Amino acid sequence: MLSWEYPPYVVGGLAAHVQGLARALAARGHKVTVLSQDGGVPREHEDQGVHVVRVGATPVRSPDFLGYVHQLNHLMLAKSLELVQQGRRFDIVHAHDWIVAFAASGLKQALRRPLIATMHATEFGRNNGLHNDEQRHISDIEWWLIYEAWRVVVCSFAMQSELAHVFQVPPDKVRVIPNGIDVSGMQVRRDMELRRRYAADDEEIVIFVGRLVWEKGVDTLLYALRQLVTVRPKVKLIVAGRGPIKEEMEGLAGRLGIAGHVHFVGHVDAETRDLLYGIADVAAFPSRYEPFGIVALEAMAAGLPVVVGDVGGLKEIVGADEVGLRIAPSSPGALSAALLTLLDDRRRAQAMARRAKEKVQRVFTWSSVAARTEQVYAEVLREYERSGWAVPPASDLRREPAAMPAGRYGSDKGRHNAYVTR
């Protein structure tokens, strides 16, 4: 597996996904190696059966993020081939998102092994379109990774539709496997000493956890809070997360006159997150764009009633089974009303929270995610063995590789038919 983030280096939800899946596959008896970047830990170490290999920085400073991405891919590819020279054998190359596309494709071609790609989001979806050359470049890399992959895994049917809309990916190339979470390690308790840092005993707490970026809807939450405090003045909001709009959101809270009601606590580790969930009354995730929404699962597993944006994977997690409330994105009025409903009707809120927790424990486990991923691997390996592209005997290694049929392993629709990959 190739992933640009892996705990303890965490940027968003991708790190938790890769770690959860890798550990669960290892628990099922598979030998899993994860390549990621340096996270301030030993360059090679074991993580619950997962062999984690990290690459450091190049001696050449990158002027921008795209330059850094290309350097990271070079280092990942070099390290992977070094592992092969040391005797490692890999059956599958599994890439997580566009940032590792170049290394993943290089390994596919060098090792003649099938590539699986998990698309956690798209540049088009994150930005509600493509508005500059950098975004178009990233989107092109996403398309190329999808084309190179034998199968594409997404976490929701909403993401499957998004790939069809943005890249014309045929449905038979995509497999929908929802994310999971590990509830066994969650330590949720009501720490009153911690709670009093943020609210008085007679005040209520709403919590948001996530990256501070436009698509997460933090601004919508602040506008909703301004409306909410006019009828329920003893409400506080905890915003846990970091991101490029943090200062902008702090300024917005001040301009709205609610700075005294909001605590921006920055990035928190899993232990602190669980403690914060334990002192909160309601969790809000008013995303404008959300391929899945693993933070909502975490809040549900912690026993909190949730309000989520009616978008993407969130509306599949919080369906019609009364496990939470959904609101239209970018609608402060609807969000304020939903929060007031859950704060006013505690019996209904607690019933929702119970059903939500049961649903998470029943449906969204890493064991089930690993089992379904394993099925995709097996399906691809069967096709690989039947194809003319499988690694030939040692005596025949110099022969020209057979082209992969575009209709099966690439796509025969739209721009996917631009070339035949080898």
Steps between C-alpha positions, in 0.01 A plus 500: 500500500613852418364788705642846559373497859505228763479545879659671683525728194133595452355767272143379452292184505716315248759405763241333723352316202833359381603396851165338577491309172867394516469373856182309420655338191802399708268349759348291219842350425625724220850649486444873472769761436406867516724766348448849634697811587707561809280553804770558759522127577749227397525461123392134520276370776214259566148623570279211616631269231541769234852568371525879475780646289549876497693722264658830599544824313721557198795739536336724237250747642165498322355840407139379526277209595499343153879499499495330839257237365732413213796471737299277735406270211862471390603400853213250533580337168870474582432353843248251363745370241764474772262277697452284191877470456514383863265213413155641575225368276179695448179374339303825505592869491232705678510880461307740721413821313678700230797608710665158455387442140842525334670254735204261481493498121877459488481196726218352296707525184836401653369200693227406251251477785140625505421838653199577719413864569286631782365845419418677825384822330542695176645843435181587312285411800721669758487831311154477345663502158847564353591868512874524430787315336616329820155354564474384138844340527403310815176389337696369201722298736188358664366396159832339410514301825144381443589396145813314611313309773343162440229586751406820679368487856282779639338539840147593392254481212521879489869470416425241233259747338759776531762295315248423227414869468853644516701226327238285321617192692281201408318340795655156444843640586393641839440317828322676789638409842406730791757612752522351845618601845654318792260549792694267728764762572263788567512634857197725537415633846349813648799679651343788692833668567568510127144613431532800731786629287249565224158540660325550833306209645169648382624563144477269198778410260487449124814348347651500152803288410670521162731692271433871482435526129214651303333170414450405868256788554650648818380844393146365474532370855613840630209678333264236643647552847430874479134418441495228766636714784220753455252240630740279693777723636668231709652311208869462429671366188826306490677499162772234494721499193753696301504622145558797269186692603554481877590868541219599267249306711632652821453841344148410386404395854618840622307691233185303578532588868524138615872473575417442867292197403764329283816312596745427216717225650706405194598150401431232762621142527260205526508491879417870533233472231326225697512709817349796315223280364436388855428853622292612199123486459472510120743460209463703179659425161333739250716406202444639152702210356575172674589179317440302818521675839696283740479767772125451507553128562735581787249733662224241456721231652564735792127514568430851376197613300622648170392760248661461157490661159270319260781427258720216376576217736346680799149453368575128457630469857214702647222356290129471563550279807483785755865486607552875460374812323598619153490861384551671166860619458575871543176549694563659843128520574445128443809415704395725788152344501643145497736576789215657697287190437763268645577727795131546580379142453758304697298179494491497120866598484603216732292248304671613179840469663428143615387391154800672342747327730342160430516566124870588513583187699296285261590642158815712502775272629849471356462124497211525253686764295806273480289199398342695214836644394642149501225399257605779263862387521401139425280606209780704344763231555280242324468732200872577515593131487273447199632804316798515266647763730592270790872482582656249255750228594856618568618366162246718322542828688628686192188451296282801423224526765153441370274803492226505762158496330358851540146376548584289805791656683483851364174638371340505160309822569593864452850615572586163663552362148775753427776238504568137577703462815781248529 
